[in-house]
């Protein structure tokens, strides 16, 4: 609509200016034509002729007749008259129109003629055109000369009629031009505004999220270039939004499945985001009414760009919380919390410390004994041979004990690092169990135990390292023999189970307290440390047994009741795909 209005005003202005110039040019033309006609008639010769009759008694009439003879060249008609005026007062004497001559108006040109000058000044603002020429008898002296004024006046009716006709034509042309300009500008505006409206609608669709919308290009002009540029922008936005959506999905997937907990808070400490790991760790469900105080209580917050690291305990779990400031360009700062479960790390650190302490203690005890007895032997030269031999036996036993500890530690280290060589072959379980039974039968009889062997028939062969599996069974049976009071019953059994074989060793010994069962397979862990050390145990046998069983993709478990007895069960699969630790 604005374009239509602009075009209408432009065409209207042009028409008015053209009409005004045309009317002014016509008026100027009439003035120039009047002056030309007067100059062509009133030549020096004609003025001399007029002057020659001024001395006659009937000079006014003679002058009227002479001028009437030039009525045609002078353009004398109903709109233009000539008058003969006296030189004294400008009184009308005769002329072509007596009625107008009587009431003739004294004009500036008449005044100039009365002063002896030719009055020929013309103005487009006057409603007439006139000229006043003084003529006098040149033969008489100026004092006695007879002078008359030849006055010609045109009322401009022709010019007025022509002007109104031009004005009417101009008005008609303007009206026609306005109509034409309205139609033309409407068509032009439609040609220009329709693509712009399409672009506006396309922009609205983009703003509403329809990034795949496109606008059809109909031309190669500036509008077409703008439309194509808009389409290119829409495509760029579409690609950018797809990339942003992909990155957002990646981040959502990452937050959803990452093992660390993540929680975000705004500047007012209200929760913004909490992933499932954080919900599980903190024992709470995401809710909009959660705040930093409710989640982390009185934990110290970071200031500026620093990061705060703090331990946070929930029930029996220990977490390490990293707090950092969320820096956003246009919004107040918030907080981001990353929660890492360090319970296992703390447990491993505690285990490592206990292990170091146990190793130090296990080695210090025999070393102390060896040093004590050695110093005694070196200082006391008069010891009886029997006592000297007893001291040397103690030193030898303690050295053997240290050697066993070091050997077991090396075995565990190799198992941990996967460097212990395993010779995988087919193992007949019945023969392996029989070999262990024969090896442990003498030791069991020394303690007056009844050792029984129970085997399913038939028993399948399994794949594994026979020496290591035999080491496991011997260790379990040896523990049963050691820690069962004399005269006990010990049963060695091997049974067929789904996809494998179970080896079970049961005794009716002292049993193991329930609180000690979870730590039974830890290194250097003993239920009764004093009695275990007295019986020559290193505290590493069951740990080694567990590592060997796991190396064979099997399981080992203990069931016991204090004062009733213990049952150790080892499961070994029939086939081994790979010897994996």
N, C-alpha and C positions, 0 to 999 in steps of 0.2 A: 504494500500500500504506500509506503514511503517513496519507493521508486516511482510509482505512478504519479504521486503528488509532485515530486521533483521534476519529472518530465513535463507535466502540465504547466507548472510555474515557469519552467524554462521556455517552453514554446509560447506561452502567453506573454512573457517578457519580450521575446524576440519579435512577436507580432506587433506589440505596442510600440516598441522602438522603431520598427520598420515603418509602421503607419505614421508615427510622428515625423520621422525623417521625410517620408513621402509628402506629407501635407506641407511641411516647411519648405521642401524643394519646390513644390507647386507655387506656394506663395512667393518664394524668391523669383521663380520664373515669371510670374505675372508682373512683379515689380520691375524686373530687368526688361521685360518686353515693353512695358509702358515707357520706360526711360528711352529704349531704343527707338520706339515710334516717334517720341517727341524730338529726339535728336535728328532723326531722318527728315522730319518736316521742317522744323525750325532751324534751317540752315542760315548761314550769314546772308545769303542772297535773298531768302524769303523774308528774313528780318529786315533787310534793307527795303524791300518792296513795301513791307508793312509800315516802316518808318516814313516812307515817302508820302503816304496818304494821311499822316497824322496831322498835317497842317490844314487840311481841308475842313470846311465847315461841317460836312457830313462824314467826318472821319470815322465815328463809331460804326455807321452803317457800312461804309466802305471796308472797314476792318472785318465786320461780320461776314460780308460777301466774300472777301478774300479767304478767310479761314474756312467758311462753308465749302469753298471750292476744294479744300483739302480734308473734307470731312471723312472721306474713305481712309486715306493714310493715317489720319489722326484717330480713327476708330470711333468717331462720334456716332453714338446710338442711344438707345433708351437708358443705358447705364453710364454713359460718358457724355458730358456736355462741355461746351466752351462758353466763356463769358468775357465781355469787354467791360472793364472796370475803369473808373476815373483814377488818375494818379494821385489825387489829393486825399481822398478818403476811402478809396476802394469801393465807391458806390457803384452799383450795377447800372450799366448803360444799355446794353443790349447783349444778345447771345442766342444760344440755341434753345434755351428753356427759360422763358421769362418767369414762370411760376417759381422755379427754384432760385432764379437769380435774385428775386426781390428779397428773399430771406437768406441770402448766401452768408455762410459763416466765414468770418475772417480767420484764416489759418496761418500758421507760421510762415508758409511759403508766400502768402499774400503780403505779410508784413515785410519779408525780405524784399519783395518786388517794389513795395512802396518806398523802400530805402534805396532803390536803384539797382538792386541785385536780382539775379535770376533765382527764384525760389524753386528748387527742384529736389528738395529733401524728401525721401520716401521712408516709410516705416511699416513693417508688417503688423505692428500692433494697432495701427489706425484702421478704421473701417472705410477708408477712402484712399485714393491715390490722386495727387494733384501736382500741377506745375504752374508757376506764375512768372510771366516774362514781361518786363517793362519795354515798351517801344515809344519812341518820341521822334518828333520832327527834327531831323538833324540839320536842316537848312537854317533854322532860326537859332538864336543864341539860347543858351541854356535857360536864361531867365524867361524868355518869351516862348520857349519850345512847348508844344502840346504833347503831353505824355499820357499814354494809356497802358493799362495792364491787360495782357492776354492771359486768361486763367482757364485752365482745362482741369476738370475734376471728374474722376471715375469713382462710383460708389461701391465698387468691388462686388457687386452682386454676382457676376460671373464666377469670381474667385470663391465667393461664399458658397454658391451652388456646387461648384466643383469640389470644394473642400468637404461639404456635407456628403457629396456623392462618394468621395474617397473615404471619408469616415465610415459611411455605411458599408462600403466594400470591405474596408479594413475590419469592421465589426463582424461582417459575415465570414470573412476569411479567418478571423480569430476564432469565431464559434466553430467553424468547420475544422480549423486546426486543432482546437481543443478536443473536439469529438474524435478527430483522427489520432491526436496525440494520446487521448485516453485509451482508445482501442490499441494503438501501437504500443504504448507504454505498458498496458495490461499484458499484451502478448509478450513483450520483451521481459516484463517482470516475471511472468510465468516461466519464460525460458530460463531466467536467472534464478528465480526464487525456488522453483521446483527442485532443482538439484540441491540447493541450500537446505530446503525443508527435508529432503531425503537424508542429507548429512546430519541435520539436527535430530531427526528420528533415529538415525544410526547411532549418534552419540548418546541418545537417551537409552537405546538398547545396550550399548556398551556400559553405561553407568549402572544398568540393572543387572549386569553380569552376563549378557549374551555376547560373549567374545567371538563367537563363530559367525556373526551376522556380517554380511557384505552388501555394498551398494553397487548397482549396475552403472557402468561408465558409458555415457551416450555420446560423448564428444571428446575432441582432442584439445579444446581450448583450456583457458585457465580453470574453469569450473571442472572440466574433466580431469585436469592435473590434480586439482584439490581433492576430487573424489577418489582418484587412484591413491593419492597420498594418505587419505583417510583409511582406505582399505589396507594399505601397507601398515599404518599405525595399528589398526585393529588386529592384523595378523601378528604384529610384534607383541601387542598386549596379550593375545591368545597364547602365543608361545611362552611369554614371560609368566603368565598365570599357570600354564601347565607345568613349567619348571618349578614355580613356587609350590604348586600342589604336590609335585613329585618330591621336592625337598621336605615339605611338611609331612608327607606320608612316611618318608624315610625317618624323620625325627620322631614321629608318633610311634612308628614300629620300633625304633631304637629305645624310646622311653618305655614302651610297653613291655619289651622283652629283655631289657638290660637287667643284669643281676644287682646292680647298685640302685639304691633308691634315690629319687629326685623329687624335690618339692620346691615350688616357687611361691613367693609372697609378694604382694604389692607394697606400696609405700605406707599404707595404713595397716600393714601386718596381716591382711586377710589372705587366705590361701587362694592361689591361682591354678596350681596344677600339682598333682601327686600321682606318680605312676604306681602300678600294682606292687612293685617290689617295695616301695616306701610304705604302702599300706600294710603289707605283710610284716615288714620289719618293725614298724611302729605300733602295730596292733590296732589300727584305726582305719575307718573308711572315709574316703574323700567327702567332705561336706562344706558348703559355702560358709558356714558359721565357724569353721576352724580358723584359728589365728596362730601366730608364731608362739605366743605364750602357752596356748593349749597343747601345741605339738612338742616344743622343745623347752618349755618352762623358763627357767632363769638363765639359759645359755647366753654367753657373751656374744654380742653382734659385732660384725665388722664395721669399720668406719673408713670412708674413702675407698681406695682401691686395694686395701689389704684383704687377706684371706684368714679367716679364723678356723683353726682345726681343734676340735674338742671330742673327747670320748663321751659316749652316751649309752647308758645301760637300760635295757628293757628286759625285765625278768632275768633269765640266765644268759642272755645274749649281750655281747659288747659290740658297739658300733662306733665307727669313727666318722664324725660329721664335718664336712668342709662347707663353710659359709662364705659366700662372696656376694658383693653388691651387684645388682642388675643395673647396668648403665643404659638408659634409653634417652634419645635426644630431646624428646618433647614432653616426657612424663617424669614425675618424681621417681626417685630410685626405689627399687624393691630389693628382695633378697632371694638368692638361689642356694638351696641346700642339697648337697650330694652326700648320701649316706652309704658307707661301706661297711659290710659285716666283717669285723676282724676277730670274731670269736675263735675261729679255727687258728688264726695266726697267734692269738694269745695262748691258745691251748698248746700249739706247737712250740711256742717260745718257752712255756712252762715245762713242757715235756723235755725240750732240749736242756733246760737248766737242770731238771731232775736227772736226765741221762748223764750229764757231765758230773753232777754231784755223785750219782751212783757209781759211775766208772771210777771217779777219784776215790770213793769210799772202798769199792771192791778191790782196787789195786793197793790202796794204802794199808788195808788190814793185813794181807799176806806180806807186804813189804815191811811193815812194822814188826811182824813176827820174825821174818828172816833177819832183819837188822838186830833185833833183840838177842836172838839165839846166836847170831854170828859174833856180836860183841862179847857175849858171855864166853863163847869158845875161845875167842882171842885173848881175853883177859884172864880166864881161869885155866892155868896149865895143869892143875892137879885134879881135874874132874875125873870121876870114875869112868871107865870105858863104857859101862852100860848107859850112864847118863849122857856121855858124849855121843854115843850111837843114837840115843833117843832124840837128842837135839838135832843131829844131822838128818834124822828121818823127818822131823817136823819141817826143817828147812826144805827138804826135797819135796814134801807134800805141798807146802805153800808155793814152791816154784812151779810144781805141776798145775796147781790151781790157777796161778797167774797165766800159765801157758794156755790152759783151757779157756780162760776169759779172753785172752788176746785172739785165740783161734776163733772163738765164737763171734767176737767183734768183727774180725776180718770176713767171716762168712756172711754176717749181716750186711756189712758194707758192700760186699760183692753182690748180694741179693738186691740191695737198694739201688745199686748202679747198673744192674743187669749184666754184670761181668762174670757171674758164677756160671761155669760151664755145666751144661746139662746134656746127658747122653740119653736121648729118648729112644726107647725100645719097647717091645711088647713085654708086658709084665704079667705073669701068671700069679694072681693074687693068692691062691691057695698055697703055692710054694713060698711066696714072700712071707705070708703069715706063719707058715711052718718053720721057716728059718728063724724068724724073730722069737717064736715060741721056744725053739731049742736053745737059742742064745740066752734067753732070760729065765729059763727053767731052773738053772743052778742057783742064780741069785735069789729067785723066789723061794726055793727050798731052804736057803740059808736063813730066811726070815720066817720059815715055817708057813709060807703062804700056799694056798691051793690055786695053781694057775691052770685055767681051763681054756681050750681052743674050740670054738664053734664056727663051722664054715658051712655055707649053703653049697649044695651040690646040684648042678655044676656052678662054678664061679667063672665069669668071663675074664679075658685078658684086657688090661688097660694099657694105654700108651703113656710112658713117662720115664723118669730117671729112677731106676730101681734102687740105687744106693741112697738117693735122697728120700724116697718114699719109705725105705726101710729105716732111715735115720729118724724120720718123724714117728713111726710106730714104736721104735725102740725107746725114744725119748718119752712117749706117753706111758708105755708099760713100765719104764724105769721109775717114772714119777709115782705111778701106782704102787710099785714095790716099796719105794722109799718111804712114802707118806701114809702107808697103811700099817697099822700096828701089827706086830707079829701074830701069825695065825689067821690072817685074813683070807678072803676069797677074791680072786682077780679073774675076770673073764675076758678073753680076746675073741672077738667075733667079726665075721665078714659076711655081708648080706648083699643080695641082688636088689637094686632099686632102679627106678626109671632112669635110663640114660647113664647109669654109672654104678659104682660100688660104694657101700658104706662100710668103714672100718670102725668098730665100736670097742672101746676098752672100759670096762666097768669094774669098780672096786667097792668094798664096804669099809673104806677107811674113815679118817677123821672128818672128811668133807671140807667144803670151802664156804665161808660166810657169803651170804647173798650180795652184800655191798662190795665184795672183792671180785665178784665174777666179771664185771665189765672191764676190769684192768688186768685180768689174768694173763693176757697175751702181751702186755707192755714189757719193754726191756728192763731188766733188773728188778721187776716187781715180784715181791714174795709175799705170800699170805703170812707166813711165820718166818721172819728173816733169820732169827737165831737158829732155829732148827734146820732151815734150808742150808745155811752156811755150814752147820755142823755136818750135814750129810753130803757136803761137797758140791752143792748146786751153785751155778753161776747166775741164775736168774735170767738166762738168755735162751734156754732150751725151747720153751713154748713160743717165744717170739720168732726163733729160727724156724720152728715147725710151721707156724702160721705163714711165714714168707714162702716157704717151699710149697705148701699147699696152694697158696694163691698163685704161685708161678705155674702150677699145673691146672689153673682155672677151677680149683676146687674150693671147698669151704671146711672150716673147723670150728666146732662149738663145744662149750662145756656146760654141763648141767650137774648141779650138786646141791646137797642138803647137809648142813652142818651136823656132824655126828652120825650121818646115815651112809654117805658115800658119794662118789663122783662118777659121772659117765662122760667120757670124751668121745665125740663122733667126728669122723673125717669122711667127707664125700669127695670122690674122685670121678671125673667123667670118663667114659669109655674111650673117647677119641680126643685128640688134641690137634686142632687146626694149626696153631702156631704156638710155640713156647712163649707165651706172653706173660709178663709179670703182672 
